[in-house]
């Protein structure tokens, strides 16, 4: 990518065919390795996954049973698979994996949070809110869940409760980038632009690569008539994530506002190439709930999935031998 002025947001390099082929190879290696490791687990090389712990629940917990069985390894595994499906936009199927994770360990917070994220993508807000409440019953000090719940309440037009949730999130984690971003969106919706701008700056101070915060800061600056700085923010958003359709659309509006019609059309064209086919006449802010990930050591097959190509070849040969033996 060659150097460019801050407002030239349409000038980006394209991904080469070689890079695409390499990405496909690595993706295939990851999936094959996960299958291989799972096959080993199924053959009994990870018998400890079947061990269950018994946890006593207090009277004010979510379940009527005095005890609940926990299978943490399997719960972690299915939560991880659910996250993969959300990231690849297979939202409906992700719910099956989160439900399996919860069945293996009802007190595992992550699938409750992540199931809520999936439900939000499907527009099922009430169900998502229930999932967040269950997650917070498990751990009332989880800043991510409080922030995510605030984002959901914002979507449900309940700003007062949303801000209260953000206060709790930021009291637990004062540098939470997503929480500051969501707070800025709510304040921006209320017309408190100066306060919103401060929130976006604090969000970027915690995570300089948060695309949503750059986009929202640009929207706020454009609303204040500062189009040059707004374009710089949209540039940063599109540079971090070239596929950020919203950054291209907002950038197109800002370019049009400054009389740069040709560049504006090119920005809109890029958004259409990414699948946007609607009308766009107003700046839009962005706030997304956060998935709770698992560490590599807790996700079965994760480390093996990112091993060398040599290991991939070994796994592939083993899978072929196993398949031939079954035929």
Long-range contacts (C-beta under 8 A, 24 or more apart in sequence): 4-235, 6-228, 6-231, 6-232, 6-235, 7-228, 7-231, 7-232, 7-235, 7-255, 7-258, 7-260, 7-263, 8-235, 8-263, 9-231, 9-234, 9-235, 9-238, 9-239, 9-247, 9-248, 9-251, 9-255, 9-267, 10-248, 10-251, 10-263, 10-266, 10-267, 10-270, 12-238, 12-239, 12-242, 25-309, 29-305, 29-309, 29-312, 30-305, 30-306, 31-305, 32-312, 32-315, 32-316, 32-319, 33-301, 33-304, 33-305, 33-306, 33-307, 33-311, 33-312, 33-315, 34-301, 34-302, 34-304, 34-305, 35-315, 35-319, 36-301, 36-304, 36-315, 36-318, 36-319, 37-300, 37-301, 37-304, 37-305, 38-300, 38-301, 39-319, 39-322, 41-300, 46-73, 46-300, 48-73, 49-73, 49-74, 49-300, 55-107, 57-107, 61-137, 62-106, 62-134, 62-137, 62-138, 63-106, 68-106, 68-107, 70-104, 70-105, 70-106, 70-107, 70-108, 71-104, 71-105, 72-104, 72-105, 72-108, 73-300, 74-100, 74-101, 74-104, 74-105, 75-101, 75-102, 75-104, 75-105, 75-108, 75-111, 76-101, 76-108, 76-110, 76-294, 76-298, 76-299, 76-300, 77-101, 77-299, 77-300, 77-301, 78-104, 78-111, 79-108, 79-110, 79-111, 79-114, 79-294, 80-294, 80-299, 80-300, 80-302, 82-111, 82-114, 82-115, 82-118, 83-114, 83-291, 83-293, 83-294, 86-114, 86-117, 86-118, 86-121, 86-291, 87-291, 91-118, 91-121, 91-122, 92-122, 94-118, 95-119, 107-138, 108-138, 109-135, 109-138, 109-139, 109-142, 109-145, 109-292, 110-292, 110-293, 110-294, 112-138, 113-142, 113-144, 113-145, 113-148, 113-291, 113-292, 114-291, 114-292, 116-148, 116-152, 116-289, 117-148, 117-289, 117-290, 117-291, 120-152, 120-155, 120-289, 125-152, 125-155, 125-156, 128-152, 129-153, 129-156, 141-172, 142-172, 143-168, 143-169, 143-170, 143-172, 143-173, 143-176, 143-179, 144-169, 144-176, 144-178, 144-290, 144-292, 145-292, 146-172, 146-179, 147-176, 147-178, 147-179, 147-182, 147-290, 148-178, 148-289, 148-290, 150-179, 150-182, 150-183, 150-186, 151-178, 151-182, 151-287, 151-288, 151-289, 152-289, 154-182, 154-185, 154-186, 154-189, 154-287, 159-186, 159-189, 159-190, 162-186, 175-205, 175-206, 176-206, 177-203, 177-204, 177-206, 177-207, 177-210, 177-213, 178-203, 178-210, 178-288, 178-290, 180-206, 180-213, 181-210, 181-212, 181-213, 181-216, 181-287, 182-287, 184-213, 184-216, 184-217, 184-220, 185-216, 185-285, 185-286, 185-287, 188-216, 188-219, 188-220, 188-223, 188-285, 189-285, 193-220, 193-223, 193-224, 196-220, 197-221, 197-224, 209-240, 211-237, 211-240, 211-241, 211-244, 211-247, 211-286, 212-286, 212-287, 212-288, 214-240, 214-247, 215-244, 215-246, 215-247, 215-250, 215-285, 215-286, 216-285, 216-286, 216-287, 218-247, 218-250, 218-251, 218-254, 219-250, 219-283, 219-284, 219-285, 222-250, 222-253, 222-254, 222-257, 222-283, 223-283, 227-254, 227-257, 227-258, 228-258, 230-254, 231-255, 231-258, 243-274, 245-271, 245-274, 245-275, 245-276, 246-284, 246-286, 248-274, 249-276, 249-280, 249-284, 250-283, 250-284, 252-280, 253-280, 253-281, 253-282, 253-283
